[in-house]
Amino acid sequence: MRLFGLARGDQVTNVQRSYAKAINYGIPYGVSAFGLAQNLGVSVQEARTLIRDYNAAFPGIALLKRELIERARAVGYASTLLGRRRYLSGLHSSNYSERAAAERAAVNMPIQGSQADMIKVAMVRIWDRLRSMELQTRLVIQIHDELVFEAPESELDLVLPVIREEMERALPLPNDLPVKVRLGYGESWMTAHAA
């Protein structure tokens, strides 16, 4: 909504949502206007405008990127919220490509690495709870930030609150930022997504 200057969420089109997702993942990690244009199938000028508008709408992202890179440069690694480290020797390289790759990793590791930590913690806790409840529901697969379960319909009222609770509390975020989980269910992954 903020990126496209819209007042309400129901005004966002599927195309705009797709663009926003590509931008939200690309810009923090250093995508160029050329790379974004290729991803979205737009002109380089349109991609430049999207990047400019994104940076204007979310000025804190550029500040966060600088802070993460400076912190990694000072200590030699980037880390997740749980303390998992990735050492980045290229941060001080005189080779631009090597340094830029290390800087992207310095931004990526704390964000996506922490997300990976979060979902793994949630998976273990959900598995423990489902096992202790002696249910037939089983975790089938993880797809990025999603967990897919197979469950008898008779267990849905029991398992949905467990899944939500464990995913939302798996890894407390700084500044008490809330984690919101969207649940869906259906005969297939596709129908669960549409729910």
SULHUQUI-V263211 format. One record per run of one state. SS is the DSSP state (A for helix, B for strand, O for the rest). FROM is the first residue (numbers start at 1). TO is the last residue. Records with the same first field share a line. If there is no record, write none. Layout:
BEGIN
SS->FROM-TO  FROM-TO
END
This chain:
BEGIN
O->1-8  12-13  30-32  41-43  58-58  76-76  80-84  88-88  93-95  133-137  144-145  151-152  170-173  177-188  195-195
A->9-11  14-29  33-40  44-57  59-75  89-92  96-132  153-169  174-176  189-194
B->77-79  85-87  138-143  146-150
END
